[in-house]
Amino acid sequence: MKEMIEIHTVVGNYVITSYSLFVGIAIFVTISLSLFLMSRDRMGIAKTLSLLLIMTMLFLLGSRLLYVLTHITYFSNSFEQAFKIEMAGFSIIGGLVLSTLGGWSYSKLVGISFWKLADSLAPGLCLGIMFARIGCFLNGCCFGIETNAPWAVHFPYDSLSFRYYLSRTGEKGAFSIFSLFRSPGIHPTQLYEAGGAFLAATVAVFLLRKKVVSGISALTAALLFVIIRFINHFFRAQVTMDENPKWFYPLFYLLLFSIIIWMLRQRLLVNEKSKTK
């Protein structure tokens, strides 16, 4: 279900998919809002732009790297595909981890507060993820498992979910004439994650306005997002080119959850100490 928008110019005609359009919106929103919030903290335009460039590159690298590692059998047989540049084959959580580590290293190098930096980036990043997931929904990728829930969605003929579930019709031992024209009712996992990202952005902005100790806003948003990812994992169809252990992502999310909880506790202790002085 790749909705496309045709753009006619004097130079030529261009076709933009809904996915690439929303990814473009996601990048614009993330960078624009982050620049605005970082400018309020007076981090300096040179430091700000260089930081955003570094973190963007690390986000793309980390997203691609985790995707390749979790599909290692496929890429070991077709190694050149790991370096193919296209708007597919990324794992967001890998990009978030690597770009966070890069942001922490950069902040130490140039002498700026990592926690203030994280608070400035969190709202824009969460909203960016929201728009990217809306693009996933329109593209039909990252789809969910079957459900009879009232909010179940059906993707049209020849979409990714249509082809996936049609290939499994024989396995289930049941056949419906509707399976020839659309996917079965499935969880809109893309919208679940988009909603979770919007909630995380809202909470991050609320805490920023409350002027809580630096880091609390970003860590709370990160915690909410990891919880949403963990829950959403069990509603998402596990479509993969590799036989990955089913425990990998749940265990990874639980590890991140534990690290974020520990960091939150440390920042709250800093807040308590500042109040007692």
DRENPA-3360 file (N, C-alpha, C; in nm, 2 decimals, always signed):
BEGIN
1 = MKEMIEIH = +0.09/-0.12/+0.00/+0.00/+0.00/+0.00/+0.09/+0.12/+0.00 ~ +0.16/+0.15/-0.11/+0.25/+0.26/-0.11/+0.18/+0.38/-0.18 ~ +0.12/+0.46/-0.10/+0.06/+0.58/-0.15/+0.16/+0.67/-0.21 ~ +0.14/+0.73/-0.33/+0.24/+0.81/-0.39/+0.18/+0.95/-0.42 ~ +0.27/+1.05/-0.41/+0.23/+1.18/-0.45/+0.32/+1.23/-0.56 ~ +0.26/+1.27/-0.67/+0.34/+1.32/-0.78/+0.36/+1.47/-0.77 ~ +0.48/+1.51/-0.79/+0.52/+1.65/-0.78/+0.57/+1.69/-0.92 ~ +0.50/+1.79/-0.98/+0.54/+1.84/-1.12/+0.61/+1.97/-1.10;
9 = TVVGNYVI = +0.73/+1.98/-1.16/+0.81/+2.10/-1.16/+0.86/+2.13/-1.30 ~ +0.92/+2.24/-1.32/+0.97/+2.28/-1.45/+1.09/+2.19/-1.48 ~ +1.16/+2.13/-1.38/+1.27/+2.05/-1.40/+1.23/+1.91/-1.44 ~ +1.12/+1.86/-1.39/+1.08/+1.73/-1.42/+0.97/+1.68/-1.32 ~ +0.93/+1.56/-1.34/+0.83/+1.50/-1.25/+0.89/+1.41/-1.15 ~ +0.85/+1.42/-1.02/+0.90/+1.34/-0.92/+0.79/+1.26/-0.85 ~ +0.81/+1.14/-0.81/+0.72/+1.06/-0.73/+0.77/+1.04/-0.59 ~ +0.69/+1.07/-0.49/+0.73/+1.06/-0.36/+0.64/+0.96/-0.29;
17 = TSYSLFVG = +0.69/+0.86/-0.22/+0.60/+0.77/-0.15/+0.56/+0.83/-0.02 ~ +0.44/+0.79/+0.03/+0.40/+0.84/+0.16/+0.50/+0.81/+0.27 ~ +0.57/+0.70/+0.26/+0.67/+0.67/+0.36/+0.78/+0.77/+0.36 ~ +0.84/+0.79/+0.24/+0.95/+0.89/+0.23/+0.91/+1.03/+0.27 ~ +0.78/+1.06/+0.24/+0.73/+1.20/+0.28/+0.73/+1.21/+0.43 ~ +0.67/+1.11/+0.50/+0.66/+1.12/+0.64/+0.80/+1.11/+0.71 ~ +0.89/+1.03/+0.65/+1.02/+1.03/+0.71/+1.09/+1.17/+0.70 ~ +1.06/+1.23/+0.58/+1.12/+1.37/+0.57/+1.06/+1.46/+0.67;
25 = IAIFVTIS = +0.93/+1.45/+0.69/+0.86/+1.53/+0.79/+0.92/+1.50/+0.93 ~ +0.95/+1.38/+0.96/+1.00/+1.34/+1.09/+1.14/+1.40/+1.11 ~ +1.22/+1.40/+1.01/+1.36/+1.46/+1.02/+1.35/+1.61/+1.04 ~ +1.26/+1.67/+0.96/+1.24/+1.82/+0.98/+1.19/+1.86/+1.12 ~ +1.09/+1.78/+1.17/+1.04/+1.82/+1.30/+1.14/+1.79/+1.41 ~ +1.21/+1.68/+1.40/+1.32/+1.65/+1.50/+1.42/+1.76/+1.51 ~ +1.48/+1.79/+1.39/+1.59/+1.89/+1.39/+1.54/+2.03/+1.42 ~ +1.42/+2.07/+1.37/+1.37/+2.20/+1.40/+1.34/+2.22/+1.55;
33 = LSLFLMSR = +1.27/+2.13/+1.61/+1.23/+2.14/+1.75/+1.36/+2.13/+1.84 ~ +1.45/+2.04/+1.80/+1.57/+2.03/+1.88/+1.66/+2.16/+1.87 ~ +1.67/+2.22/+1.75/+1.74/+2.34/+1.74/+1.68/+2.45/+1.82 ~ +1.55/+2.46/+1.83/+1.48/+2.56/+1.90/+1.51/+2.54/+2.05 ~ +1.49/+2.42/+2.10/+1.51/+2.40/+2.25/+1.66/+2.41/+2.28 ~ +1.75/+2.37/+2.20/+1.89/+2.39/+2.23/+1.94/+2.53/+2.22 ~ +1.87/+2.61/+2.14/+1.91/+2.75/+2.13/+1.87/+2.82/+2.26 ~ +1.76/+2.77/+2.33/+1.72/+2.83/+2.46/+1.82/+2.81/+2.57;
41 = DRMGIAKT = +1.89/+2.70/+2.55/+2.00/+2.67/+2.65/+2.13/+2.73/+2.61 ~ +2.13/+2.81/+2.50/+2.25/+2.88/+2.45/+2.37/+2.79/+2.44 ~ +2.36/+2.68/+2.37/+2.47/+2.59/+2.35/+2.56/+2.63/+2.24 ~ +2.52/+2.73/+2.16/+2.61/+2.78/+2.05/+2.57/+2.71/+1.92 ~ +2.56/+2.79/+1.82/+2.51/+2.74/+1.69/+2.61/+2.63/+1.63 ~ +2.74/+2.66/+1.64/+2.84/+2.56/+1.59/+2.83/+2.43/+1.66 ~ +2.83/+2.43/+1.79/+2.82/+2.31/+1.87/+2.68/+2.24/+1.84 ~ +2.58/+2.31/+1.83/+2.45/+2.26/+1.80/+2.44/+2.18/+1.67;
49 = LSLLLIMT = +2.48/+2.25/+1.56/+2.47/+2.19/+1.43/+2.56/+2.07/+1.42 ~ +2.69/+2.08/+1.47/+2.78/+1.97/+1.46/+2.73/+1.85/+1.54 ~ +2.67/+1.88/+1.65/+2.61/+1.77/+1.74/+2.50/+1.70/+1.66 ~ +2.40/+1.78/+1.61/+2.29/+1.72/+1.54/+2.34/+1.63/+1.42 ~ +2.44/+1.68/+1.35/+2.49/+1.61/+1.23/+2.55/+1.47/+1.28 ~ +2.63/+1.48/+1.38/+2.70/+1.36/+1.43/+2.59/+1.26/+1.48 ~ +2.49/+1.31/+1.56/+2.39/+1.22/+1.61/+2.30/+1.16/+1.50 ~ +2.28/+1.24/+1.40/+2.20/+1.19/+1.29/+2.27/+1.07/+1.22;
57 = MLFLLGSR = +2.40/+1.09/+1.19/+2.48/+0.99/+1.13/+2.49/+0.86/+1.21 ~ +2.51/+0.88/+1.34/+2.51/+0.77/+1.43/+2.38/+0.70/+1.45 ~ +2.27/+0.77/+1.44/+2.14/+0.71/+1.44/+2.12/+0.62/+1.32 ~ +2.15/+0.67/+1.20/+2.14/+0.59/+1.08/+2.23/+0.47/+1.09 ~ +2.35/+0.49/+1.14/+2.45/+0.38/+1.14/+2.40/+0.27/+1.25 ~ +2.36/+0.32/+1.36/+2.31/+0.22/+1.47/+2.19/+0.15/+1.43 ~ +2.09/+0.22/+1.36/+1.97/+0.15/+1.31/+2.00/+0.04/+1.21 ~ +2.09/+0.08/+1.12/+2.13/-0.02/+1.02/+2.21/-0.14/+1.08;
65 = LLYVLTHI = +2.30/-0.11/+1.17/+2.38/-0.21/+1.23/+2.30/-0.31/+1.30 ~ +2.21/-0.27/+1.39/+2.13/-0.36/+1.46/+2.04/-0.45/+1.37 ~ +1.99/-0.38/+1.26/+1.91/-0.46/+1.17/+1.99/-0.57/+1.10 ~ +2.12/-0.54/+1.06/+2.20/-0.63/+1.00/+2.24/-0.75/+1.10 ~ +2.27/-0.71/+1.22/+2.31/-0.81/+1.32/+2.19/-0.91/+1.35 ~ +2.07/-0.86/+1.35/+1.96/-0.94/+1.38/+1.91/-1.02/+1.25 ~ +1.97/-0.99/+1.14/+1.94/-1.07/+1.02/+2.07/-1.12/+0.96 ~ +2.16/-1.17/+1.04/+2.30/-1.20/+1.00/+2.31/-1.31/+0.90;
73 = TYFSNSFE = +2.22/-1.41/+0.91/+2.22/-1.52/+0.81/+2.20/-1.46/+0.67 ~ +2.10/-1.38/+0.65/+2.07/-1.32/+0.52/+2.18/-1.24/+0.47 ~ +2.24/-1.15/+0.55/+2.34/-1.07/+0.51/+2.48/-1.14/+0.49 ~ +2.50/-1.25/+0.56/+2.62/-1.33/+0.54/+2.62/-1.39/+0.40 ~ +2.50/-1.42/+0.35/+2.49/-1.48/+0.22/+2.49/-1.37/+0.11 ~ +2.46/-1.25/+0.15/+2.45/-1.14/+0.05/+2.51/-1.01/+0.12 ~ +2.64/-1.02/+0.15/+2.71/-0.92/+0.23/+2.70/-0.78/+0.17 ~ +2.70/-0.76/+0.04/+2.69/-0.63/-0.02/+2.56/-0.56/+0.01;
81 = QAFKIEMA = +2.45/-0.64/+0.04/+2.32/-0.58/+0.07/+2.33/-0.50/+0.20 ~ +2.42/-0.53/+0.29/+2.43/-0.46/+0.42/+2.47/-0.31/+0.39 ~ +2.53/-0.28/+0.28/+2.57/-0.15/+0.25/+2.49/-0.08/+0.15 ~ +2.38/-0.14/+0.11/+2.29/-0.08/+0.01/+2.21/+0.03/+0.08 ~ +2.21/+0.15/+0.01/+2.15/+0.27/+0.06/+2.00/+0.27/+0.01 ~ +1.91/+0.26/+0.10/+1.77/+0.27/+0.07/+1.69/+0.30/+0.20 ~ +1.57/+0.34/+0.18/+1.48/+0.38/+0.30/+1.41/+0.25/+0.36 ~ +1.49/+0.15/+0.39/+1.43/+0.03/+0.45/+1.55/-0.04/+0.52;
89 = GFSIIGGL = +1.51/-0.14/+0.61/+1.61/-0.22/+0.67/+1.68/-0.15/+0.79 ~ +1.60/-0.09/+0.88/+1.65/-0.02/+1.00/+1.58/-0.06/+1.12 ~ +1.65/-0.06/+1.23/+1.59/-0.08/+1.36/+1.61/+0.04/+1.45 ~ +1.50/+0.11/+1.48/+1.51/+0.24/+1.54/+1.58/+0.24/+1.67 ~ +1.56/+0.13/+1.75/+1.62/+0.13/+1.89/+1.77/+0.12/+1.88 ~ +1.82/+0.06/+1.78/+1.97/+0.05/+1.76/+2.03/+0.19/+1.74 ~ +1.95/+0.27/+1.66/+1.99/+0.41/+1.63/+1.99/+0.50/+1.75 ~ +1.88/+0.48/+1.83/+1.87/+0.56/+1.95/+1.98/+0.53/+2.05;
97 = VLSTLGGW = +2.02/+0.41/+2.07/+2.13/+0.37/+2.16/+2.26/+0.43/+2.11 ~ +2.29/+0.41/+1.98/+2.42/+0.46/+1.94/+2.43/+0.61/+1.93 ~ +2.33/+0.67/+1.89/+2.33/+0.82/+1.89/+2.33/+0.88/+2.03 ~ +2.27/+0.81/+2.13/+2.28/+0.86/+2.27/+2.42/+0.85/+2.32 ~ +2.49/+0.74/+2.29/+2.63/+0.72/+2.33/+2.72/+0.82/+2.26 ~ +2.69/+0.85/+2.13/+2.76/+0.96/+2.06/+2.74/+1.09/+2.12 ~ +2.61/+1.12/+2.16/+2.58/+1.25/+2.22/+2.65/+1.27/+2.35 ~ +2.65/+1.16/+2.43/+2.72/+1.17/+2.56/+2.87/+1.20/+2.54;
105 = SYSKLVGI = +2.93/+1.13/+2.45/+3.08/+1.15/+2.42/+3.10/+1.29/+2.37 ~ +3.02/+1.34/+2.28/+3.04/+1.47/+2.22/+3.02/+1.58/+2.33 ~ +2.92/+1.56/+2.42/+2.90/+1.66/+2.53/+3.02/+1.67/+2.62 ~ +3.08/+1.55/+2.65/+3.20/+1.55/+2.73/+3.32/+1.62/+2.66 ~ +3.32/+1.60/+2.53/+3.43/+1.66/+2.45/+3.43/+1.81/+2.45 ~ +3.31/+1.87/+2.43/+3.30/+2.01/+2.41/+3.25/+2.08/+2.54 ~ +3.23/+2.01/+2.64/+3.20/+2.07/+2.77/+3.06/+2.13/+2.79 ~ +2.96/+2.05/+2.74/+2.82/+2.09/+2.76/+2.75/+1.98/+2.85;
113 = SFWKLADS = +2.64/+2.02/+2.91/+2.57/+1.93/+3.00/+2.50/+1.82/+2.91 ~ +2.53/+1.70/+2.93/+2.46/+1.59/+2.86/+2.31/+1.59/+2.89 ~ +2.28/+1.61/+3.02/+2.14/+1.59/+3.06/+2.05/+1.71/+3.00 ~ +2.11/+1.83/+3.00/+2.04/+1.94/+2.93/+2.02/+1.91/+2.78 ~ +2.13/+1.86/+2.73/+2.12/+1.82/+2.58/+2.01/+1.72/+2.56 ~ +2.01/+1.61/+2.64/+1.91/+1.51/+2.63/+1.77/+1.56/+2.64 ~ +1.75/+1.65/+2.73/+1.61/+1.72/+2.75/+1.57/+1.80/+2.63 ~ +1.67/+1.86/+2.57/+1.64/+1.94/+2.45/+1.61/+1.86/+2.33;
121 = LAPGLCLG = +1.66/+1.74/+2.32/+1.64/+1.65/+2.21/+1.52/+1.56/+2.22 ~ +1.48/+1.53/+2.34/+1.37/+1.43/+2.36/+1.24/+1.46/+2.29 ~ +1.18/+1.58/+2.31/+1.05/+1.61/+2.25/+1.05/+1.60/+2.09 ~ +1.15/+1.66/+2.03/+1.16/+1.65/+1.89/+1.18/+1.51/+1.83 ~ +1.27/+1.43/+1.91/+1.29/+1.30/+1.86/+1.17/+1.21/+1.88 ~ +1.09/+1.23/+1.98/+0.97/+1.15/+2.00/+0.87/+1.18/+1.89 ~ +0.85/+1.31/+1.86/+0.76/+1.35/+1.76/+0.81/+1.30/+1.62 ~ +0.94/+1.30/+1.60/+0.99/+1.25/+1.48/+0.96/+1.10/+1.46;
129 = IMFARIGC = +0.97/+1.02/+1.57/+0.94/+0.88/+1.56/+0.79/+0.86/+1.53 ~ +0.71/+0.95/+1.59/+0.56/+0.95/+1.57/+0.53/+0.96/+1.42 ~ +0.59/+1.06/+1.35/+0.57/+1.08/+1.21/+0.62/+0.97/+1.13 ~ +0.74/+0.92/+1.17/+0.80/+0.80/+1.09/+0.71/+0.68/+1.10 ~ +0.65/+0.66/+1.21/+0.56/+0.54/+1.23/+0.43/+0.56/+1.15 ~ +0.38/+0.68/+1.14/+0.27/+0.71/+1.05/+0.30/+0.67/+0.91 ~ +0.42/+0.71/+0.87/+0.47/+0.67/+0.74/+0.48/+0.52/+0.72 ~ +0.52/+0.45/+0.82/+0.52/+0.30/+0.82/+0.38/+0.25/+0.80;
137 = FLNGCCFG = +0.28/+0.31/+0.87/+0.14/+0.27/+0.85/+0.09/+0.28/+0.71 ~ +0.12/+0.40/+0.65/+0.08/+0.42/+0.52/+0.15/+0.33/+0.42 ~ +0.27/+0.30/+0.45/+0.35/+0.21/+0.37/+0.31/+0.06/+0.38 ~ +0.25/+0.03/+0.50/+0.21/-0.11/+0.52/+0.31/-0.20/+0.58 ~ +0.43/-0.14/+0.62/+0.53/-0.23/+0.68/+0.52/-0.23/+0.83 ~ +0.60/-0.31/+0.90/+0.60/-0.32/+1.05/+0.46/-0.35/+1.10 ~ +0.38/-0.44/+1.03/+0.24/-0.46/+1.07/+0.23/-0.56/+1.18 ~ +0.10/-0.57/+1.23/+0.07/-0.65/+1.35/+0.02/-0.79/+1.32;
145 = IETNAPWA = +0.00/-0.86/+1.43/-0.06/-0.99/+1.42/-0.21/-0.98/+1.40 ~ -0.28/-1.09/+1.37/-0.42/-1.09/+1.34/-0.50/-1.07/+1.47 ~ -0.61/-1.00/+1.46/-0.70/-0.97/+1.57/-0.84/-0.95/+1.53 ~ -0.93/-0.97/+1.62/-1.07/-0.94/+1.60/-1.12/-0.82/+1.67 ~ -1.02/-0.74/+1.72/-1.06/-0.62/+1.79/-1.13/-0.52/+1.69 ~ -1.22/-0.44/+1.75/-1.29/-0.34/+1.67/-1.20/-0.25/+1.59 ~ -1.08/-0.22/+1.64/-1.00/-0.13/+1.57/-0.90/-0.20/+1.47 ~ -0.92/-0.32/+1.44/-0.84/-0.40/+1.35/-0.84/-0.33/+1.21;
153 = VHFPYDSL = -0.72/-0.33/+1.15/-0.71/-0.27/+1.01/-0.69/-0.38/+0.91 ~ -0.74/-0.35/+0.79/-0.72/-0.44/+0.67/-0.63/-0.37/+0.57 ~ -0.52/-0.43/+0.53/-0.44/-0.36/+0.43/-0.48/-0.42/+0.29 ~ -0.47/-0.34/+0.18/-0.52/-0.39/+0.05/-0.44/-0.49/-0.02 ~ -0.49/-0.53/-0.13/-0.43/-0.63/-0.22/-0.28/-0.59/-0.25 ~ -0.19/-0.69/-0.24/-0.05/-0.68/-0.28/+0.03/-0.59/-0.18 ~ -0.03/-0.56/-0.07/+0.05/-0.49/+0.04/+0.14/-0.60/+0.10 ~ +0.23/-0.55/+0.19/+0.32/-0.64/+0.25/+0.25/-0.74/+0.34;
161 = SFRYYLSR = +0.15/-0.69/+0.42/+0.08/-0.78/+0.51/-0.01/-0.87/+0.43 ~ -0.07/-0.82/+0.32/-0.15/-0.91/+0.24/-0.07/-1.03/+0.19 ~ +0.05/-1.00/+0.14/+0.13/-1.11/+0.08/+0.17/-1.21/+0.20 ~ +0.20/-1.15/+0.31/+0.25/-1.23/+0.43/+0.14/-1.33/+0.47 ~ +0.02/-1.27/+0.49/-0.09/-1.36/+0.55/-0.15/-1.45/+0.44 ~ -0.14/-1.41/+0.32/-0.19/-1.50/+0.21/-0.10/-1.62/+0.20 ~ +0.03/-1.60/+0.22/+0.12/-1.72/+0.21/+0.10/-1.81/+0.33 ~ +0.04/-1.76/+0.44/+0.01/-1.85/+0.56/-0.13/-1.91/+0.56;
169 = TGEKGAFS = -0.21/-1.88/+0.46/-0.35/-1.93/+0.46/-0.35/-2.08/+0.47 ~ -0.27/-2.15/+0.39/-0.26/-2.29/+0.40/-0.22/-2.35/+0.53 ~ -0.13/-2.28/+0.60/-0.09/-2.32/+0.73/-0.20/-2.32/+0.83 ~ -0.29/-2.23/+0.82/-0.40/-2.22/+0.92/-0.51/-2.32/+0.89 ~ -0.51/-2.37/+0.77/-0.61/-2.47/+0.74/-0.75/-2.41/+0.71 ~ -0.76/-2.28/+0.70/-0.88/-2.21/+0.67/-0.87/-2.12/+0.55 ~ -0.97/-2.10/+0.48/-0.97/-2.01/+0.37/-1.09/-1.92/+0.36 ~ -1.06/-1.79/+0.33/-1.17/-1.69/+0.32/-1.15/-1.62/+0.19;
177 = IFSLFRSP = -1.26/-1.60/+0.12/-1.26/-1.53/-0.01/-1.20/-1.39/+0.00 ~ -1.22/-1.33/+0.12/-1.17/-1.20/+0.14/-1.01/-1.20/+0.15 ~ -0.95/-1.31/+0.18/-0.81/-1.32/+0.18/-0.74/-1.30/+0.04 ~ -0.82/-1.30/-0.06/-0.77/-1.28/-0.20/-0.77/-1.13/-0.23 ~ -0.83/-1.05/-0.15/-0.85/-0.91/-0.18/-0.79/-0.81/-0.08 ~ -0.77/-0.87/+0.04/-0.71/-0.78/+0.15/-0.65/-0.87/+0.26 ~ -0.58/-0.80/+0.34/-0.52/-0.88/+0.46/-0.63/-0.91/+0.56 ~ -0.61/-1.00/+0.65/-0.70/-1.02/+0.76/-0.70/-0.90/+0.85;
185 = GIHPTQLY = -0.79/-0.89/+0.95/-0.78/-0.78/+1.05/-0.66/-0.80/+1.13 ~ -0.58/-0.69/+1.14/-0.45/-0.70/+1.22/-0.43/-0.58/+1.31 ~ -0.35/-0.59/+1.41/-0.32/-0.48/+1.50/-0.25/-0.37/+1.42 ~ -0.29/-0.24/+1.43/-0.22/-0.13/+1.37/-0.10/-0.09/+1.46 ~ +0.00/-0.18/+1.47/+0.11/-0.16/+1.56/+0.19/-0.04/+1.53 ~ +0.19/+0.01/+1.40/+0.26/+0.13/+1.37/+0.19/+0.25/+1.45 ~ +0.06/+0.25/+1.45/-0.01/+0.36/+1.52/+0.00/+0.34/+1.67 ~ +0.01/+0.22/+1.72/+0.03/+0.21/+1.87/+0.16/+0.28/+1.90;
193 = EAGGAFLA = +0.27/+0.25/+1.82/+0.40/+0.31/+1.86/+0.40/+0.46/+1.83 ~ +0.33/+0.51/+1.73/+0.31/+0.65/+1.71/+0.25/+0.72/+1.82 ~ +0.14/+0.65/+1.87/+0.07/+0.71/+1.99/+0.16/+0.71/+2.11 ~ +0.24/+0.60/+2.13/+0.33/+0.60/+2.24/+0.44/+0.71/+2.24 ~ +0.49/+0.73/+2.11/+0.59/+0.84/+2.09/+0.53/+0.97/+2.12 ~ +0.40/+0.99/+2.08/+0.34/+1.12/+2.11/+0.32/+1.14/+2.26 ~ +0.28/+1.04/+2.33/+0.27/+1.04/+2.47/+0.40/+1.08/+2.54 ~ +0.51/+1.01/+2.49/+0.64/+1.04/+2.55/+0.68/+1.19/+2.52;
201 = ATVAVFLL = +0.65/+1.24/+2.40/+0.68/+1.38/+2.37/+0.61/+1.47/+2.46 ~ +0.48/+1.44/+2.48/+0.39/+1.53/+2.57/+0.44/+1.53/+2.71 ~ +0.48/+1.42/+2.76/+0.53/+1.41/+2.90/+0.66/+1.48/+2.91 ~ +0.75/+1.47/+2.81/+0.88/+1.54/+2.81/+0.86/+1.69/+2.81 ~ +0.77/+1.74/+2.73/+0.74/+1.89/+2.73/+0.68/+1.93/+2.86 ~ +0.59/+1.85/+2.92/+0.53/+1.88/+3.05/+0.64/+1.90/+3.16 ~ +0.73/+1.80/+3.16/+0.83/+1.80/+3.27/+0.93/+1.92/+3.24 ~ +0.96/+1.95/+3.12/+1.05/+2.06/+3.09/+0.98/+2.19/+3.14;
209 = RKKVVSGI = +0.85/+2.21/+3.12/+0.78/+2.33/+3.17/+0.78/+2.33/+3.32 ~ +0.78/+2.22/+3.38/+0.79/+2.21/+3.53/+0.93/+2.24/+3.59 ~ +1.02/+2.25/+3.50/+1.16/+2.28/+3.53/+1.22/+2.18/+3.64 ~ +1.19/+2.05/+3.61/+1.25/+1.95/+3.70/+1.40/+1.94/+3.67 ~ +1.47/+1.87/+3.76/+1.62/+1.86/+3.74/+1.65/+1.80/+3.60 ~ +1.76/+1.85/+3.54/+1.79/+1.81/+3.41/+1.81/+1.66/+3.40 ~ +1.76/+1.60/+3.29/+1.77/+1.46/+3.26/+1.64/+1.39/+3.29 ~ +1.56/+1.44/+3.39/+1.44/+1.37/+3.42/+1.34/+1.36/+3.30;
217 = SALTAALL = +1.33/+1.47/+3.23/+1.24/+1.48/+3.12/+1.27/+1.38/+3.01 ~ +1.40/+1.38/+2.97/+1.45/+1.28/+2.87/+1.44/+1.14/+2.91 ~ +1.48/+1.11/+3.04/+1.47/+0.97/+3.08/+1.33/+0.92/+3.10 ~ +1.24/+1.01/+3.14/+1.10/+0.96/+3.15/+1.04/+0.93/+3.02 ~ +1.07/+1.02/+2.92/+1.03/+1.00/+2.78/+1.09/+0.87/+2.73 ~ +1.21/+0.84/+2.75/+1.28/+0.72/+2.71/+1.22/+0.60/+2.77 ~ +1.19/+0.61/+2.90/+1.13/+0.50/+2.97/+0.99/+0.46/+2.91 ~ +0.91/+0.56/+2.89/+0.78/+0.54/+2.83/+0.79/+0.47/+2.69;
225 = FVIIRFIN = +0.88/+0.52/+2.61/+0.90/+0.47/+2.48/+0.94/+0.32/+2.48 ~ +1.04/+0.29/+2.57/+1.08/+0.15/+2.58/+0.97/+0.06/+2.63 ~ +0.89/+0.11/+2.72/+0.77/+0.03/+2.77/+0.68/+0.00/+2.65 ~ +0.65/+0.11/+2.57/+0.56/+0.09/+2.45/+0.62/-0.01/+2.35 ~ +0.75/+0.00/+2.33/+0.82/-0.09/+2.24/+0.81/-0.23/+2.29 ~ +0.83/-0.25/+2.42/+0.82/-0.39/+2.47/+0.68/-0.45/+2.46 ~ +0.58/-0.37/+2.49/+0.44/-0.42/+2.48/+0.41/-0.45/+2.33 ~ +0.44/-0.35/+2.25/+0.41/-0.36/+2.11/+0.47/-0.47/+2.04;
233 = HFFRAQVT = +0.59/-0.52/+2.09/+0.66/-0.63/+2.03/+0.57/-0.75/+2.02 ~ +0.49/-0.77/+2.12/+0.40/-0.89/+2.12/+0.28/-0.88/+2.04 ~ +0.25/-0.77/+1.98/+0.14/-0.75/+1.89/+0.19/-0.74/+1.74 ~ +0.32/-0.74/+1.72/+0.37/-0.72/+1.59/+0.41/-0.85/+1.53 ~ +0.38/-0.87/+1.40/+0.41/-0.99/+1.33/+0.56/-1.00/+1.32 ~ +0.61/-1.12/+1.35/+0.76/-1.14/+1.35/+0.80/-1.18/+1.21 ~ +0.80/-1.09/+1.12/+0.84/-1.12/+0.98/+0.99/-1.09/+0.97 ~ +1.07/-1.19/+0.94/+1.21/-1.18/+0.94/+1.27/-1.27/+0.83;
241 = MDENPKWF = +1.39/-1.24/+0.79/+1.46/-1.32/+0.69/+1.56/-1.41/+0.77 ~ +1.56/-1.41/+0.90/+1.65/-1.49/+0.98/+1.58/-1.55/+1.09 ~ +1.63/-1.66/+1.15/+1.57/-1.73/+1.26/+1.63/-1.67/+1.39 ~ +1.59/-1.55/+1.43/+1.64/-1.48/+1.55/+1.57/-1.54/+1.67 ~ +1.65/-1.55/+1.78/+1.58/-1.59/+1.91/+1.46/-1.50/+1.94 ~ +1.35/-1.56/+1.98/+1.23/-1.48/+2.01/+1.25/-1.39/+2.13 ~ +1.35/-1.43/+2.22/+1.37/-1.36/+2.34/+1.46/-1.24/+2.32 ~ +1.52/-1.22/+2.20/+1.62/-1.12/+2.18/+1.57/-0.98/+2.22;
249 = YPLFYLLL = +1.47/-0.93/+2.14/+1.42/-0.80/+2.16/+1.35/-0.78/+2.30 ~ +1.27/-0.87/+2.35/+1.22/-0.85/+2.48/+1.33/-0.83/+2.59 ~ +1.43/-0.92/+2.58/+1.54/-0.91/+2.67/+1.62/-0.77/+2.66 ~ +1.63/-0.73/+2.53/+1.70/-0.60/+2.50/+1.62/-0.49/+2.56 ~ +1.49/-0.49/+2.55/+1.41/-0.38/+2.61/+1.41/-0.38/+2.76 ~ +1.41/-0.50/+2.82/+1.42/-0.51/+2.96/+1.55/-0.46/+3.02 ~ +1.66/-0.48/+2.94/+1.79/-0.43/+2.98/+1.79/-0.28/+2.97 ~ +1.73/-0.22/+2.86/+1.72/-0.08/+2.85/+1.64/-0.02/+2.96;
257 = FSIIIWML = +1.53/-0.09/+2.99/+1.44/-0.05/+3.10/+1.51/-0.04/+3.23 ~ +1.59/-0.14/+3.26/+1.67/-0.14/+3.39/+1.77/-0.03/+3.39 ~ +1.84/+0.00/+3.28/+1.94/+0.10/+3.28/+1.87/+0.24/+3.30 ~ +1.76/+0.26/+3.23/+1.69/+0.39/+3.24/+1.64/+0.41/+3.38 ~ +1.58/+0.31/+3.45/+1.53/+0.32/+3.58/+1.65/+0.36/+3.68 ~ +1.76/+0.29/+3.66/+1.88/+0.33/+3.74/+1.92/+0.47/+3.72 ~ +1.93/+0.52/+3.60/+1.96/+0.66/+3.57/+1.86/+0.75/+3.63 ~ +1.73/+0.72/+3.62/+1.63/+0.81/+3.68/+1.65/+0.82/+3.83;
265 = RQRLLVNE = +1.68/+0.71/+3.89/+1.70/+0.71/+4.03/+1.82/+0.80/+4.07 ~ +1.93/+0.79/+3.99/+2.04/+0.88/+4.01/+2.01/+1.02/+4.00 ~ +1.93/+1.06/+3.90/+1.89/+1.20/+3.87/+1.80/+1.25/+3.98 ~ +1.71/+1.16/+4.03/+1.62/+1.20/+4.14/+1.70/+1.22/+4.27 ~ +1.80/+1.14/+4.29/+1.89/+1.16/+4.41/+1.96/+1.30/+4.40 ~ +2.00/+1.33/+4.28/+2.06/+1.47/+4.26/+1.96/+1.58/+4.29 ~ +1.84/+1.56/+4.25/+1.73/+1.65/+4.28/+1.71/+1.67/+4.43 ~ +1.70/+1.55/+4.50/+1.68/+1.56/+4.65/+1.80/+1.63/+4.72;
273 = KSKTK = +1.92/+1.60/+4.67/+2.04/+1.66/+4.74/+2.03/+1.81/+4.72 ~ +1.99/+1.86/+4.60/+1.98/+2.00/+4.57/+1.88/+2.07/+4.65 ~ +1.77/+2.00/+4.69/+1.67/+2.06/+4.77/+1.71/+2.07/+4.92 ~ +1.80/+1.98/+4.96/+1.84/+1.98/+5.10/+1.95/+2.08/+5.13 ~ +2.01/+2.14/+5.03/+2.12/+2.23/+5.05/+2.06/+2.37/+5.09;
% end
